[in-house]
Amino acid sequence: MSSLKKIFGTDGVRGRANVEPVTAETALKLGRAAAHVFKHLETKPRGRGRHQIVIGKDTRLSGYMLENALSSGILSMGVDVLFIGPLPTPGVAYVTRSLRADAGIVITASHNPYDDNGIKFFRADGYKLDDNIEAQIEELVFSGAIENIRPTAGEIGKAVRIDDALGRYIEFAKASFSRGSTLEGLRIVVDCAHGAAYKSTPCVLRELAAEVLVFGNQPDGTNINKDCGSIHPEHLARKVREMRADLGIAHDGDADRVILCDEKGTLIDGDDIMAIAGLDMLAEGTLAQKTLVTTVMSNAGLDAAIKSAGGNVVRTAVGDRNVIDEMLRNGFNFGGEQSGHLIFSDYGTTGDGIVAALQILRIMKSRGKPLSELVKCWTRYPQLVSNVRVREKKPFEELKGILETVAEAEAEVAPSGGRVLLRYSGTESKARLLIEGRDAAVLERWSKKICDAIKQQVGA
């Protein structure tokens, strides 16, 4: 298949809504192809009757269009559709397993603006698709090999709405918190980013007896991630201080990630969460093989903290899927990303913002310490992350002097344990630069030099 004939990126299909490949026409073809592939992975349905595929979504306006197009394609192949409405990505994964469906689909562009959208698939076990299954679906979309498969009459699929999907997910999330314990006495501010968690996260926390102050919970189809949520956590920090809360929780649009805020208004990112939870799990003997899995973007101070406590750190390429794959391959049970994707595999199959927040709340309650004290368990090395919007993702080796400048920067920061990482985003038109070292002024100088060079050549 030509390299141009590719739909799937690093995290499903994503792009501007109603522009290829995120159009109703392509979604219909994806629905047909996916239905065919999943129908033949297991010739016998997991549940009763016909094969079934769950469809959930976030709160974007374009979700209606894509939901109906996907459904039409799936139904046309003789597979039933189970609509569950707006629900966090981890909720779709869980409900897929809970309903014994053959696959799950979530329509979301995660942290992107509302005018983008995307389509992500889950296997029957709630894990994301591997490259082989994605390749099969892509091949069918472009080859037309299933054009003549047209079930008729009673063989056409049926669509039904599952009314208790939200309740199922809320109970699942609550089950990750210590049995018999509550959040009574804690005041928590929640920013739902006007996204998929606008009902679920406040409900979970209230049912655990917390006092919950919510904003970003009035989605209108166009305000998802707009000046709120984990992309703009400064608003959460301000609210926590104003409300004198014990904790702040900010999600992205599909709530598979979380950024926290302590009672002083200081932001707590994925590295902080991994340090707190990883060290707690090491102390309790619950961290499988004493190993934490994270990506190349995480701070080197995280490695130092875990290793000093007798644990190990394994690093992967960027992307929660890479973290999950490493965990599955080697039987690890905790991993994540600096961006706030945290995977506690004892509870779920994918990053889950509310489950991650509950693990930190559990530690706060059991230790009797505020978050500002817990986060002192590790020391962050100076690190600078910069993003440059680009008009094209031209290979860095084809850009004049970029790799040479990166090498010079590495030569200066490496002797003190620093590093330089330059890559293109897998989901946005951006070049991402990470520089780590002991001298913040040196990091600033090299970051500016490298970013300016990229802007001059491919800047948007």
C-alpha positions as CSV (number, residue, x, y, z in Angstrom):
1,M,0.0,0.0,0.0
2,S,1.3,3.4,-0.9
3,S,2.6,5.5,2.0
4,L,0.1,8.2,0.9
5,K,-2.7,5.7,1.6
6,K,-2.5,5.9,5.3
7,I,-5.3,6.9,7.7
8,F,-4.0,5.9,11.2
9,G,-1.4,8.1,13.0
10,T,0.2,7.6,16.3
11,D,-3.1,7.6,18.1
12,G,-5.9,6.6,15.7
13,V,-7.2,8.8,13.0
14,R,-7.0,12.6,13.7
15,G,-7.3,15.8,11.8
16,R,-9.6,18.8,11.0
17,A,-13.2,17.7,11.1
18,N,-14.9,17.4,7.7
19,V,-11.5,17.5,6.0
20,E,-10.0,14.2,4.9
21,P,-9.5,11.8,6.5
22,V,-11.9,13.0,9.2
23,T,-15.0,13.1,6.9
24,A,-18.3,11.4,6.9
25,E,-17.4,9.5,3.7
26,T,-14.1,8.1,5.2
27,A,-15.8,7.4,8.5
28,L,-18.4,5.3,6.8
29,K,-15.6,3.3,5.0
30,L,-13.8,2.9,8.3
31,G,-16.9,1.6,9.9
32,R,-17.4,-0.9,7.2
33,A,-13.8,-2.0,7.2
34,A,-13.6,-2.2,11.0
35,A,-16.8,-4.2,11.2
36,H,-15.4,-6.7,8.7
37,V,-12.1,-7.1,10.5
38,F,-13.6,-7.4,14.0
39,K,-16.3,-9.8,12.8
40,H,-13.6,-12.1,11.5
41,L,-11.1,-11.8,14.4
42,E,-13.6,-13.9,16.3
43,T,-16.1,-15.7,14.1
44,K,-18.4,-16.2,17.2
45,P,-19.7,-13.1,18.9
46,R,-18.5,-12.5,22.4
47,G,-22.1,-11.7,23.5
48,R,-25.4,-13.1,22.4
49,G,-26.7,-12.7,18.9
50,R,-24.6,-10.7,16.4
51,H,-21.2,-9.1,16.7
52,Q,-21.4,-5.7,18.4
53,I,-19.2,-2.5,18.4
54,V,-19.5,0.2,21.0
55,I,-19.3,3.8,19.9
56,G,-18.6,6.6,22.4
57,K,-17.5,10.2,21.9
58,D,-16.4,13.5,23.5
59,T,-18.4,16.7,23.3
60,R,-17.3,18.1,19.9
61,L,-20.0,19.3,17.5
62,S,-18.6,17.1,14.7
63,G,-19.0,14.0,16.9
64,Y,-22.6,13.7,15.7
65,M,-21.6,13.6,12.1
66,L,-18.9,11.0,12.6
67,E,-20.9,8.9,15.0
68,N,-23.7,8.5,12.4
69,A,-21.3,7.8,9.5
70,L,-19.4,5.2,11.5
71,S,-22.6,3.6,12.6
72,S,-24.0,3.4,9.1
73,G,-20.8,1.6,7.9
74,I,-20.9,-0.9,10.7
75,L,-24.6,-1.6,10.4
76,S,-24.2,-2.2,6.7
77,M,-21.8,-5.1,7.4
78,G,-24.3,-6.9,9.6
79,V,-22.8,-5.8,12.9
80,D,-24.8,-4.2,15.7
81,V,-23.9,-0.8,17.2
82,L,-24.1,0.2,20.9
83,F,-24.3,4.0,21.4
84,I,-23.0,5.1,24.8
85,G,-22.8,8.9,24.1
86,P,-20.2,11.3,25.7
87,L,-17.9,9.3,27.9
88,P,-14.1,9.5,28.6
89,T,-11.9,7.4,26.4
90,P,-11.1,5.0,29.3
91,G,-14.8,4.7,29.9
92,V,-15.3,3.6,26.3
93,A,-12.6,1.0,26.8
94,Y,-14.2,-0.3,30.0
95,V,-17.7,-0.4,28.7
96,T,-16.5,-2.3,25.6
97,R,-15.2,-5.0,28.0
98,S,-18.2,-4.8,30.3
99,L,-20.8,-5.2,27.6
100,R,-18.7,-8.1,26.0
101,A,-18.6,-6.2,22.7
102,D,-16.3,-7.2,19.9
103,A,-14.7,-3.7,19.7
104,G,-15.0,-0.2,20.8
105,I,-14.7,3.2,19.0
106,V,-14.2,6.6,20.6
107,I,-14.7,9.7,18.6
108,T,-12.3,12.3,20.0
109,A,-9.3,14.6,19.2
110,S,-8.3,14.5,22.9
111,H,-6.6,17.8,23.8
112,N,-6.9,19.4,20.3
113,P,-9.3,22.4,19.6
114,Y,-12.9,21.6,18.9
115,D,-12.6,22.0,15.1
116,D,-10.4,18.9,15.0
117,N,-11.7,15.4,15.6
118,G,-10.5,11.8,15.5
119,I,-11.4,8.1,15.7
120,K,-9.8,5.6,18.0
121,F,-10.4,1.9,18.1
122,F,-10.3,-0.6,21.0
123,R,-10.1,-4.3,20.8
124,A,-12.6,-6.5,22.7
125,D,-10.2,-6.5,25.7
126,G,-10.1,-2.7,25.9
127,Y,-6.6,-2.3,24.6
128,K,-5.8,-0.1,21.6
129,L,-5.3,-1.8,18.2
130,D,-1.9,-3.1,17.2
131,D,-0.3,-2.1,13.9
132,N,-1.3,-5.3,12.1
133,I,-5.1,-4.7,12.7
134,E,-4.8,-1.1,11.8
135,A,-3.1,-2.1,8.5
136,Q,-5.9,-4.5,7.8
137,I,-8.5,-1.8,8.2
138,E,-6.5,0.7,6.1
139,E,-6.1,-1.9,3.3
140,L,-9.9,-2.5,3.2
141,V,-10.7,1.2,3.1
142,F,-8.5,1.8,0.1
143,S,-8.8,-1.5,-1.8
144,G,-12.5,-1.7,-2.0
145,A,-12.2,-5.5,-1.4
146,I,-15.4,-5.5,0.7
147,E,-17.6,-3.4,-1.6
148,N,-19.7,-6.4,-2.7
149,I,-20.3,-7.6,0.9
150,R,-23.8,-6.3,1.4
151,P,-26.0,-8.1,4.0
152,T,-29.7,-7.5,3.3
153,A,-33.1,-7.8,5.1
154,G,-32.7,-9.2,8.6
155,E,-28.9,-9.5,8.3
156,I,-28.4,-5.7,8.5
157,G,-27.2,-4.6,11.9
158,K,-29.2,-2.9,14.6
159,A,-28.3,0.2,16.6
160,V,-29.3,0.6,20.3
161,R,-28.5,3.2,23.0
162,I,-27.0,1.9,26.2
163,D,-28.5,4.1,29.0
164,D,-26.4,2.9,31.9
165,A,-22.9,3.3,30.3
166,L,-22.1,6.4,32.5
167,G,-23.2,4.6,35.7
168,R,-21.1,1.6,34.8
169,Y,-18.0,3.7,34.3
170,I,-18.6,5.7,37.5
171,E,-18.8,2.4,39.5
172,F,-15.6,1.1,37.8
173,A,-13.7,4.3,38.6
174,K,-14.8,4.3,42.3
175,A,-13.7,0.6,42.6
176,S,-10.1,1.8,42.0
177,F,-10.3,3.7,45.3
178,S,-9.6,2.0,48.7
179,R,-12.7,0.0,49.7
180,G,-14.3,1.4,52.8
181,S,-12.5,4.7,52.5
182,T,-14.0,8.1,51.5
183,L,-12.9,11.6,50.5
184,E,-14.9,13.2,53.3
185,G,-13.3,16.4,54.5
186,L,-11.6,17.2,51.2
187,R,-12.5,20.1,49.0
188,I,-11.7,19.4,45.3
189,V,-11.8,21.8,42.3
190,V,-12.4,20.0,39.0
191,D,-11.9,21.4,35.5
192,C,-13.6,19.1,33.0
193,A,-12.4,21.1,29.9
194,H,-16.1,21.1,28.7
195,G,-15.2,17.6,27.6
196,A,-16.2,14.0,28.0
197,A,-15.8,13.9,31.8
198,Y,-18.2,16.7,32.5
199,K,-20.6,14.3,34.2
200,S,-18.4,11.4,35.3
201,T,-15.6,12.9,37.3
202,P,-17.7,15.2,39.5
203,C,-20.1,12.3,40.1
204,V,-17.3,9.9,41.1
205,L,-15.8,12.4,43.6
206,R,-19.2,13.4,45.1
207,E,-20.2,9.7,45.6
208,L,-16.9,9.3,47.5
209,A,-18.1,12.1,49.8
210,A,-15.8,14.9,48.6
211,E,-16.9,18.5,48.4
212,V,-16.6,19.2,44.7
213,L,-16.4,22.6,43.0
214,V,-16.7,22.2,39.2
215,F,-16.1,24.3,36.1
216,G,-15.5,23.5,32.5
217,N,-18.7,21.3,32.7
218,Q,-21.0,23.1,30.3
219,P,-20.1,21.8,26.8
220,D,-21.7,23.4,23.8
221,G,-19.9,21.5,21.1
222,T,-17.4,24.3,20.4
223,N,-15.8,25.1,23.8
224,I,-14.0,21.8,24.5
225,N,-10.4,22.6,25.7
226,K,-11.0,26.3,25.1
227,D,-9.0,28.2,27.7
228,C,-9.6,25.4,30.2
229,G,-8.6,21.9,31.2
230,S,-5.2,20.3,31.3
231,I,-4.1,22.5,28.3
232,H,-4.6,25.7,30.4
233,P,-4.1,24.5,34.0
234,E,-3.3,28.0,35.2
235,H,-7.1,28.6,35.5
236,L,-7.3,25.5,37.8
237,A,-4.5,26.8,40.0
238,R,-6.2,30.2,40.4
239,K,-9.5,28.5,41.3
240,V,-7.8,26.2,43.9
241,R,-6.3,29.3,45.6
242,E,-9.5,31.2,45.5
243,M,-11.6,28.3,46.9
244,R,-9.0,27.3,49.4
245,A,-9.3,23.7,48.1
246,D,-7.2,20.7,49.0
247,L,-6.6,19.6,45.4
248,G,-7.3,20.6,41.8
249,I,-8.0,18.1,39.0
250,A,-7.9,19.1,35.3
251,H,-8.7,16.8,32.4
252,D,-8.2,17.1,28.6
253,G,-11.1,16.7,26.2
254,D,-11.4,12.9,26.5
255,A,-10.2,12.7,30.1
256,D,-7.6,10.0,29.5
257,R,-5.1,12.4,31.1
258,V,-4.9,14.5,34.2
259,I,-3.0,17.4,35.6
260,L,-3.3,18.1,39.3
261,C,-2.8,21.2,41.5
262,D,-1.8,21.2,45.1
263,E,-3.5,23.3,47.8
264,K,-1.0,26.1,47.2
265,G,-1.8,26.4,43.5
266,T,1.3,24.6,42.3
267,L,0.8,22.4,39.2
268,I,1.5,18.7,39.5
269,D,2.2,17.0,36.2
270,G,2.5,13.4,35.1
271,D,6.1,13.1,36.3
272,D,5.1,14.3,39.8
273,I,2.3,11.8,39.8
274,M,4.5,8.9,38.7
275,A,7.1,9.8,41.4
276,I,4.4,9.9,44.2
277,A,2.5,6.8,43.1
278,G,5.6,4.9,42.0
279,L,7.4,5.4,45.3
280,D,4.3,4.5,47.3
281,M,3.8,1.3,45.3
282,L,7.5,0.4,45.8
283,A,7.0,1.0,49.6
284,E,3.9,-1.2,49.6
285,G,5.4,-3.9,47.4
286,T,2.7,-3.4,44.7
287,L,4.9,-2.1,41.8
288,A,5.3,-5.1,39.6
289,Q,9.0,-6.1,39.2
290,K,9.8,-2.8,41.0
291,T,9.6,-1.1,37.6
292,L,8.0,2.1,36.4
293,V,7.5,2.6,32.6
294,T,7.7,6.1,31.2
295,T,8.8,7.9,28.0
296,V,11.9,9.7,26.8
297,M,10.1,13.0,27.7
298,S,10.1,12.4,31.5
299,N,12.5,14.2,33.7
300,A,15.7,12.5,34.7
301,G,15.0,13.3,38.3
302,L,12.3,10.7,38.2
303,D,14.8,7.9,37.4
304,A,17.0,9.1,40.3
305,A,14.1,9.0,42.8
306,I,12.8,5.6,41.7
307,K,16.3,4.0,41.6
308,S,17.3,5.4,45.0
309,A,14.2,3.6,46.4
310,G,15.3,0.3,44.9
311,G,13.2,0.5,41.8
312,N,13.9,0.6,38.0
313,V,12.7,2.9,35.2
314,V,12.1,1.7,31.6
315,R,11.8,4.4,28.9
316,T,9.9,4.1,25.7
317,A,9.2,6.4,22.7
318,V,6.6,9.1,23.2
319,G,3.0,8.0,23.3
320,D,0.8,6.2,25.8
321,R,0.4,3.3,23.4
322,N,4.2,2.7,23.5
323,V,4.1,2.7,27.4
324,I,1.1,0.3,27.4
325,D,2.8,-2.0,24.9
326,E,6.0,-2.2,27.1
327,M,3.8,-2.9,30.2
328,L,2.0,-5.7,28.5
329,R,5.2,-7.3,27.1
330,N,6.9,-7.5,30.4
331,G,4.1,-7.6,33.0
332,F,4.6,-4.2,34.5
333,N,1.6,-2.5,36.1
334,F,2.3,1.2,36.2
335,G,3.5,3.7,33.7
336,G,2.8,7.0,32.1
337,E,3.8,10.2,30.5
338,Q,4.8,13.6,31.7
339,S,1.7,15.0,29.9
340,G,-0.6,13.3,32.3
341,H,-1.4,9.9,30.7
342,L,-1.2,7.5,33.7
343,I,-1.8,3.8,33.2
344,F,-2.6,1.8,36.4
345,S,-3.1,-1.6,34.7
346,D,-4.4,-3.2,37.9
347,Y,-7.5,-1.1,37.2
348,G,-7.7,-0.4,33.5
349,T,-6.3,-0.8,30.0
350,T,-5.5,2.7,29.1
351,G,-4.7,6.1,30.5
352,D,-7.5,7.3,32.9
353,G,-7.6,10.8,34.4
354,I,-10.0,10.1,37.3
355,V,-8.4,6.8,38.2
356,A,-5.0,8.5,38.4
357,A,-6.3,11.3,40.5
358,L,-7.9,8.8,42.9
359,Q,-4.6,7.1,43.4
360,I,-3.0,10.3,44.6
361,L,-6.1,11.1,46.7
362,R,-5.7,7.6,48.3
363,I,-2.1,8.3,49.2
364,M,-3.0,11.8,50.6
365,K,-5.6,10.2,52.8
366,S,-3.5,7.2,53.9
367,R,-0.4,9.4,54.7
368,G,-2.4,12.3,56.2
369,K,-0.3,14.7,54.1
370,P,-1.3,17.5,51.7
371,L,-0.2,17.1,48.1
372,S,2.4,19.9,48.5
373,E,4.3,17.6,51.0
374,L,3.9,14.4,49.0
375,V,5.5,16.0,45.9
376,K,8.7,16.7,47.8
377,C,9.6,13.0,47.4
378,W,11.7,13.8,44.4
379,T,13.8,16.6,42.8
380,R,13.2,17.7,39.3
381,Y,16.2,18.4,37.0
382,P,16.0,21.7,35.1
383,Q,14.1,20.9,31.9
384,L,12.9,23.1,29.1
385,V,10.2,21.9,26.6
386,S,9.5,24.1,23.6
387,N,7.0,23.7,20.7
388,V,7.3,25.3,17.3
389,R,4.3,25.2,14.9
390,V,5.4,24.1,11.5
391,R,3.9,24.2,8.0
392,E,5.4,20.8,7.1
393,K,7.2,18.0,8.9
394,K,10.3,18.0,6.8
395,P,13.0,15.5,8.1
396,F,15.4,17.3,10.4
397,E,18.4,16.0,8.5
398,E,17.1,18.0,5.5
399,L,17.0,21.2,7.4
400,K,20.2,23.2,7.2
401,G,22.3,23.1,10.4
402,I,19.6,21.8,12.7
403,L,21.2,18.5,13.6
404,E,24.6,20.1,13.9
405,T,23.1,22.6,16.4
406,V,21.4,19.9,18.4
407,A,24.8,18.0,18.5
408,E,26.5,21.1,19.9
409,A,23.8,21.6,22.5
410,E,24.2,17.9,23.5
411,A,27.9,18.3,23.8
412,E,27.4,21.1,26.3
413,V,24.7,19.6,28.5
414,A,25.6,15.9,28.4
415,P,28.6,16.0,30.8
416,S,26.3,17.0,33.6
417,G,23.7,14.3,32.8
418,G,21.7,16.4,30.4
419,R,20.2,15.5,27.1
420,V,18.5,17.0,24.0
421,L,15.4,15.5,22.3
422,L,14.0,16.9,19.1
423,R,11.0,15.3,17.3
424,Y,7.8,16.1,15.5
425,S,4.4,15.7,17.2
426,G,2.5,12.7,16.1
427,T,-0.9,14.5,16.5
428,E,-0.2,18.2,15.7
429,S,1.8,20.3,13.2
430,K,4.5,21.0,15.7
431,A,8.2,20.3,16.3
432,R,8.8,19.5,20.0
433,L,12.2,20.2,21.7
434,L,13.2,19.0,25.1
435,I,16.5,20.1,26.7
436,E,17.5,18.9,30.1
437,G,20.5,19.8,32.2
438,R,21.8,21.4,35.4
439,D,22.0,25.0,34.1
440,A,18.7,26.7,33.2
441,A,20.5,29.6,31.4
442,V,22.3,27.1,29.1
443,L,19.0,25.4,28.3
444,E,17.3,28.7,27.4
445,R,20.2,29.7,25.1
446,W,20.2,26.4,23.2
447,S,16.4,26.2,23.0
448,K,16.1,29.6,21.5
449,K,18.9,28.9,19.0
450,I,17.3,25.6,17.8
451,C,13.7,26.8,17.8
452,D,14.7,29.9,15.8
453,A,16.4,27.8,13.2
454,I,13.4,25.6,12.8
455,K,11.0,28.6,12.5
456,Q,13.2,30.2,9.8
457,Q,13.0,27.1,7.6
458,V,9.6,25.4,8.2
459,G,7.8,27.6,10.7
460,A,4.1,28.1,10.1
